[in-house]
Amino acid sequence: MSPSLPEFTLGVEEEYQIIDPTTRELRSQGEQVLAEAQKTLGKDIQPEVYLSQIEIATPVCHTLADVRSALLYLRGQVIAAAAKTNSQIAAAGTHPFSEWAKQSVTPKERYQGLVRDYQQIMRELIIFGCHVHVGISDREIAIQVMNRARTWLAPMLALTANSPFWLGEDTGYASYRTLLWSRWATAGPPSSFASRADYDALVDALIAARAVRDGTKLYWDIRPSERFETLEFRVTDVCATVDEAVMMAGITRALVQTCYEQVVQEKPFADVRPELLRAAQWRAARFGLDGDLIDVVNQRSLSAPDLIETLLTFIKPALETQGDWDEVSTIVYQLLENGNGATRQRAVYQQTGRLEDVVDYLVAETARGTVSD
């Protein structure tokens, strides 16, 4: 990498489902699993809004090998902790059939406040995502990188869509999690900003209007982190496999690096309207890899493989600079051949007609290759 470029460190957060191994339903064992897992993981594991959820966060990673190693270890430790409470762990954007009304809120004021503030949409928000942080210390450049990276959110979502089922039904969407999440006022693709000051002014206005309590309540698909010197990408469902999570970490970092270089070189960019970005996101959530997506820059419909190939071409120099091209491209092409998480979940259901078997499949995929000791 050029000495003039930042390192672009990585961090990955994953939200998991806690599963009853007998019924395969969500299980409100978050406090018990957390207590067990914290014995080995400490602050790298945290509660979530509902007791049937739990979240891990990798340490700061410098390579994709670091990401892979951290995720395999963290998943393994959470799975082992869950087993001690007679529970299992699954990674998918929604549970195939558990009812939202049966889920218990974690007894912390922060989470109970969210339910009070947002009412029904919060009560139904039993969803599980993956967030990738990429380190950028220059907060001004981070905004300009976000302006450019936002045009590539749809193919990133299509690759990782992993939530086709909801309340026992096939929703017809590859990522129904995206639709549940999109009901929030501060969700979805961000607008573009002239500067960091422009961004900060909007945040201040939203806080002053009591639309949000603070900057952490901006839930856009990309945002500057309030806690770290990173850009945080929040668009994807949690991935069933570590391979897919590693792939998305590699794509995200390469996208940030590519956009960063364009900012430094003062290259122009397509300032795509937010309405078009939202339409592209809806199409990716609806069809995943199994239909046409929207090329927002050229304003045309394009097959998912063709648009993803365009993304790979755009970020290939950065992937090669990082030494990640072979690993990332191999996983991408495997997904294009075998299907994303949504396609694979549906294939299991079509074979057996049992959503319990889909949960078993997700439990097995989540555990693949993990380290429990």
C-alpha positions as CSV (number, residue, x, y, z in Angstrom):
1,M,0.0,0.0,0.0
2,S,1.2,3.5,-0.7
3,P,2.8,5.2,2.3
4,S,0.4,8.1,1.8
5,L,-2.7,6.0,2.4
6,P,-4.1,5.1,5.8
7,E,-4.0,1.5,6.9
8,F,-7.8,1.1,6.7
9,T,-8.1,-1.1,9.8
10,L,-11.2,-3.3,10.2
11,G,-13.7,-4.2,12.8
12,V,-16.8,-6.4,12.5
13,E,-19.9,-6.6,14.7
14,E,-22.3,-9.5,14.3
15,E,-25.7,-10.0,16.0
16,Y,-26.8,-13.6,16.6
17,Q,-30.0,-15.5,17.4
18,I,-30.3,-17.6,20.6
19,I,-32.1,-20.8,19.7
20,D,-34.0,-23.4,21.6
21,P,-32.6,-26.7,20.3
22,T,-35.9,-28.5,20.8
23,T,-38.4,-26.1,19.3
24,R,-35.9,-24.1,17.2
25,E,-37.6,-20.9,18.3
26,L,-35.8,-17.9,19.6
27,R,-35.0,-18.2,23.3
28,S,-34.7,-15.4,25.8
29,Q,-31.4,-16.6,27.3
30,G,-29.3,-13.5,26.6
31,E,-28.3,-12.9,30.2
32,Q,-27.3,-16.5,30.8
33,V,-25.3,-16.8,27.5
34,L,-23.7,-13.4,28.1
35,A,-22.6,-14.3,31.6
36,E,-21.0,-17.5,30.3
37,A,-19.4,-16.0,27.2
38,Q,-17.9,-13.0,29.1
39,K,-15.7,-15.4,31.1
40,T,-13.6,-15.7,27.9
41,L,-14.6,-12.8,25.7
42,G,-15.0,-9.9,28.2
43,K,-16.1,-6.7,26.4
44,D,-16.0,-8.4,23.0
45,I,-19.6,-9.7,23.6
46,Q,-22.5,-7.5,24.5
47,P,-26.3,-7.7,25.1
48,E,-28.8,-6.5,22.5
49,V,-32.2,-5.0,22.7
50,Y,-33.9,-8.4,23.1
51,L,-32.9,-11.3,25.3
52,S,-33.0,-13.6,22.3
53,Q,-30.2,-11.7,20.7
54,I,-26.5,-11.3,21.5
55,E,-23.7,-9.3,19.7
56,I,-20.0,-9.8,19.3
57,A,-17.4,-7.3,18.1
58,T,-13.9,-8.2,16.8
59,P,-10.8,-6.4,18.0
60,V,-9.3,-4.0,15.6
61,C,-8.1,-6.1,12.7
62,H,-5.3,-5.3,10.2
63,T,-5.9,-8.1,7.7
64,L,-8.7,-10.3,6.5
65,A,-6.8,-13.2,8.1
66,D,-7.2,-11.3,11.4
67,V,-11.0,-10.9,10.7
68,R,-11.4,-14.6,9.9
69,S,-9.5,-15.7,13.0
70,A,-11.4,-13.3,15.3
71,L,-14.8,-14.3,13.9
72,L,-14.1,-18.1,14.1
73,Y,-13.0,-17.7,17.7
74,L,-15.8,-15.4,18.8
75,R,-18.5,-17.5,17.2
76,G,-17.0,-20.6,18.7
77,Q,-16.9,-19.1,22.2
78,V,-20.5,-17.8,21.9
79,I,-21.7,-21.3,20.7
80,A,-19.9,-23.0,23.6
81,A,-21.4,-20.5,26.1
82,A,-24.9,-21.1,24.6
83,A,-24.5,-24.8,24.9
84,K,-23.9,-24.5,28.6
85,T,-27.4,-23.0,28.9
86,N,-28.9,-25.6,26.6
87,S,-29.1,-23.2,23.7
88,Q,-27.8,-22.8,20.2
89,I,-26.6,-19.9,18.1
90,A,-27.7,-19.0,14.5
91,A,-26.8,-16.2,12.1
92,A,-29.6,-14.9,9.9
93,G,-31.2,-11.5,9.4
94,T,-34.6,-12.8,10.7
95,H,-35.8,-15.9,12.5
96,P,-37.9,-18.0,10.1
97,F,-40.9,-18.4,12.4
98,S,-40.5,-17.0,15.9
99,E,-43.1,-14.4,16.9
100,W,-41.9,-10.9,17.8
101,A,-44.6,-10.6,20.4
102,K,-43.0,-13.4,22.5
103,Q,-39.6,-11.7,22.7
104,S,-38.5,-10.0,26.0
105,V,-36.7,-6.7,26.1
106,T,-33.3,-6.8,27.8
107,P,-33.8,-5.1,31.3
108,K,-31.6,-2.1,30.6
109,E,-32.8,1.5,30.5
110,R,-31.2,2.1,27.1
111,Y,-33.2,-0.7,25.5
112,Q,-36.4,0.0,27.4
113,G,-36.2,3.6,26.3
114,L,-36.0,2.6,22.7
115,V,-39.3,0.6,23.0
116,R,-40.9,3.6,24.7
117,D,-39.8,6.0,22.0
118,Y,-40.4,3.9,19.0
119,Q,-43.3,1.7,20.1
120,Q,-44.6,-0.9,17.6
121,I,-41.8,-0.7,15.1
122,M,-39.3,-1.3,17.9
123,R,-41.4,-4.2,19.3
124,E,-41.3,-5.9,15.8
125,L,-37.7,-5.2,15.2
126,I,-36.4,-8.7,15.9
127,I,-33.6,-8.5,13.3
128,F,-29.9,-9.3,13.1
129,G,-27.3,-7.4,11.2
130,C,-23.6,-7.2,10.5
131,H,-21.7,-3.9,10.8
132,V,-18.3,-3.4,9.3
133,H,-16.1,-0.5,10.5
134,V,-13.2,0.8,8.4
135,G,-10.7,3.1,10.0
136,I,-10.4,6.7,8.7
137,S,-8.9,9.2,11.1
138,D,-9.6,12.2,8.8
139,R,-13.3,13.0,9.6
140,E,-13.6,15.4,6.7
141,I,-12.4,12.9,4.1
142,A,-14.6,10.3,5.8
143,I,-17.7,12.3,4.7
144,Q,-16.5,12.5,1.1
145,V,-15.8,8.8,1.1
146,M,-19.3,8.2,2.3
147,N,-20.7,10.3,-0.5
148,R,-19.0,8.0,-3.0
149,A,-19.5,4.6,-1.3
150,R,-23.3,5.0,-0.9
151,T,-23.7,4.3,-4.6
152,W,-22.6,0.7,-4.0
153,L,-24.8,-0.3,-1.1
154,A,-27.3,-2.3,-3.2
155,P,-24.9,-4.9,-4.6
156,M,-23.4,-5.3,-1.1
157,L,-26.9,-6.0,0.3
158,A,-27.7,-8.4,-2.5
159,L,-24.6,-10.5,-1.8
160,T,-25.4,-10.9,1.9
161,A,-29.2,-11.0,1.9
162,N,-30.1,-13.7,4.5
163,S,-33.7,-13.1,5.7
164,P,-36.3,-14.5,3.4
165,F,-38.7,-15.9,6.1
166,W,-40.8,-14.0,8.7
167,L,-43.5,-15.3,11.1
168,G,-43.5,-18.7,9.3
169,E,-44.0,-17.3,5.8
170,D,-41.8,-16.8,2.8
171,T,-41.9,-13.0,2.5
172,G,-40.9,-13.0,-1.2
173,Y,-37.9,-10.8,-0.2
174,A,-34.3,-11.9,0.0
175,S,-33.7,-9.5,2.9
176,Y,-36.9,-8.9,4.8
177,R,-34.7,-7.5,7.6
178,T,-34.1,-4.5,5.3
179,L,-37.9,-3.8,5.0
180,L,-38.4,-4.0,8.7
181,W,-35.5,-1.7,9.3
182,S,-36.5,0.8,6.6
183,R,-39.5,2.0,8.6
184,W,-37.2,4.0,10.8
185,A,-37.0,7.8,10.0
186,T,-33.2,7.7,10.1
187,A,-32.6,4.4,8.3
188,G,-31.6,3.7,4.7
189,P,-29.0,5.2,2.4
190,P,-27.7,8.6,3.6
191,S,-27.8,11.8,1.6
192,S,-24.6,13.4,0.3
193,F,-23.0,16.1,2.3
194,A,-20.9,19.1,1.2
195,S,-18.6,18.8,4.3
196,R,-18.2,17.5,7.8
197,A,-19.7,20.8,9.0
198,D,-22.7,20.1,6.7
199,Y,-23.1,16.7,8.3
200,D,-22.7,18.0,11.8
201,A,-25.3,20.7,11.2
202,L,-27.9,18.1,10.2
203,V,-27.1,16.0,13.3
204,D,-27.5,19.1,15.5
205,A,-30.8,20.0,13.8
206,L,-32.2,16.5,14.3
207,I,-31.2,16.6,18.0
208,A,-32.6,20.1,18.5
209,A,-35.9,19.0,16.9
210,R,-35.9,15.9,19.2
211,A,-36.1,13.7,16.1
212,V,-33.1,11.8,17.6
213,R,-31.6,11.8,21.1
214,D,-28.0,11.9,19.8
215,G,-25.8,11.0,16.8
216,T,-25.8,7.3,17.7
217,K,-29.5,7.2,16.7
218,L,-28.7,7.9,13.0
219,Y,-29.1,4.4,11.6
220,W,-28.1,5.0,8.0
221,D,-26.6,2.2,6.0
222,I,-23.3,4.1,6.2
223,R,-22.4,6.6,8.9
224,P,-19.4,8.1,10.6
225,S,-19.1,6.2,13.9
226,E,-19.7,8.3,17.0
227,R,-17.4,6.2,19.1
228,F,-14.5,5.4,16.8
229,E,-12.6,7.0,13.9
230,T,-14.3,4.8,11.4
231,L,-16.9,4.7,8.7
232,E,-19.5,2.1,9.8
233,F,-21.3,0.1,7.1
234,R,-24.7,-1.2,8.4
235,V,-26.4,-2.3,5.3
236,T,-26.0,-6.1,5.4
237,D,-27.8,-8.9,7.1
238,V,-25.7,-11.0,9.4
239,C,-24.0,-13.6,7.3
240,A,-24.6,-17.3,7.9
241,T,-21.0,-18.2,7.3
242,V,-17.7,-16.7,8.4
243,D,-16.6,-16.9,4.7
244,E,-19.4,-14.4,3.7
245,A,-18.6,-12.1,6.6
246,V,-14.9,-12.1,5.6
247,M,-15.8,-11.4,2.0
248,M,-18.0,-8.4,3.0
249,A,-15.2,-7.0,5.3
250,G,-12.8,-7.2,2.3
251,I,-15.3,-5.6,-0.1
252,T,-16.0,-2.8,2.4
253,R,-12.4,-2.0,3.0
254,A,-11.5,-2.0,-0.7
255,L,-14.5,0.2,-1.4
256,V,-13.4,2.7,1.3
257,Q,-9.8,2.7,0.0
258,T,-11.0,3.2,-3.6
259,C,-13.2,6.1,-2.7
260,Y,-10.5,7.6,-0.4
261,E,-8.1,7.6,-3.3
262,Q,-10.7,9.3,-5.5
263,V,-11.2,12.0,-2.9
264,V,-7.5,12.7,-2.5
265,Q,-7.2,12.8,-6.3
266,E,-10.2,15.1,-6.5
267,K,-12.0,13.0,-9.0
268,P,-15.6,13.8,-9.6
269,F,-18.4,11.5,-8.4
270,A,-22.0,10.8,-9.2
271,D,-24.1,12.5,-6.6
272,V,-27.0,10.1,-6.9
273,R,-30.4,11.2,-5.6
274,P,-31.5,9.4,-2.4
275,E,-34.8,8.4,-4.0
276,L,-32.8,6.3,-6.6
277,L,-30.6,4.8,-3.8
278,R,-33.7,3.8,-1.9
279,A,-35.2,2.2,-5.0
280,A,-31.9,0.3,-5.6
281,Q,-31.9,-0.9,-2.0
282,W,-35.5,-2.1,-2.3
283,R,-34.7,-4.0,-5.4
284,A,-31.6,-5.7,-3.7
285,A,-33.8,-6.6,-0.7
286,R,-36.5,-8.0,-2.9
287,F,-34.5,-10.1,-5.3
288,G,-31.0,-10.5,-3.8
289,L,-28.9,-12.3,-6.5
290,D,-31.9,-13.7,-8.2
291,G,-33.1,-10.8,-10.3
292,D,-32.1,-7.5,-11.8
293,L,-30.6,-4.7,-9.6
294,I,-30.3,-1.0,-10.3
295,D,-27.1,0.6,-11.5
296,V,-27.7,3.9,-9.9
297,V,-24.7,5.7,-11.6
298,N,-25.9,4.8,-15.1
299,Q,-29.6,4.8,-14.2
300,R,-30.4,1.4,-15.7
301,S,-31.5,-2.1,-14.7
302,L,-28.7,-4.6,-14.6
303,S,-28.5,-8.3,-13.6
304,A,-27.2,-9.0,-10.2
305,P,-24.1,-10.8,-11.5
306,D,-23.3,-8.0,-13.9
307,L,-23.6,-5.3,-11.3
308,I,-21.5,-7.2,-8.8
309,E,-18.9,-7.7,-11.5
310,T,-18.9,-3.9,-12.0
311,L,-18.3,-3.5,-8.2
312,L,-15.5,-6.0,-8.3
313,T,-13.9,-4.2,-11.2
314,F,-14.2,-0.9,-9.4
315,I,-12.5,-2.1,-6.2
316,K,-10.1,-4.7,-7.7
317,P,-6.9,-2.5,-7.5
318,A,-7.6,-1.9,-3.8
319,L,-8.2,-5.6,-3.2
320,E,-5.0,-6.4,-5.0
321,T,-3.1,-3.8,-2.9
322,Q,-4.3,-5.4,0.3
323,G,-3.6,-8.9,-1.0
324,D,-7.3,-9.8,-0.8
325,W,-8.4,-10.2,-4.4
326,D,-8.1,-14.0,-4.6
327,E,-9.9,-14.7,-1.4
328,V,-12.7,-12.1,-1.9
329,S,-13.4,-12.8,-5.5
330,T,-13.4,-16.6,-4.9
331,I,-16.1,-16.2,-2.3
332,V,-18.1,-13.8,-4.4
333,Y,-18.1,-16.1,-7.4
334,Q,-19.1,-19.1,-5.2
335,L,-22.1,-17.1,-4.0
336,L,-23.1,-16.2,-7.5
337,E,-23.0,-19.9,-8.3
338,N,-24.5,-21.3,-5.1
339,G,-26.7,-18.5,-3.9
340,N,-26.6,-16.1,-1.0
341,G,-28.0,-17.0,2.4
342,A,-31.6,-16.3,1.4
343,T,-31.4,-18.6,-1.6
344,R,-29.8,-21.4,0.4
345,Q,-32.4,-21.1,3.2
346,R,-35.2,-21.4,0.6
347,A,-33.5,-24.4,-0.9
348,V,-33.5,-26.2,2.4
349,Y,-37.2,-25.4,2.9
350,Q,-38.1,-26.6,-0.6
351,Q,-36.4,-29.9,0.1
352,T,-38.1,-30.6,3.5
353,G,-41.0,-28.3,3.9
354,R,-39.9,-27.6,7.5
355,L,-38.7,-24.3,8.8
356,E,-37.2,-26.1,11.7
357,D,-34.8,-27.7,9.2
358,V,-33.9,-24.2,8.0
359,V,-33.0,-23.2,11.6
360,D,-30.9,-26.4,11.9
361,Y,-29.1,-25.5,8.7
362,L,-28.4,-22.0,9.9
363,V,-27.0,-23.3,13.2
364,A,-24.7,-25.6,11.3
365,E,-23.5,-22.9,8.9
366,T,-22.9,-20.5,11.8
367,A,-20.7,-23.0,13.5
368,R,-18.7,-24.1,10.5
369,G,-15.0,-24.0,11.2
370,T,-15.3,-22.3,14.6
371,V,-12.9,-22.7,17.5
372,S,-14.5,-23.4,20.9
373,D,-11.3,-23.7,23.1
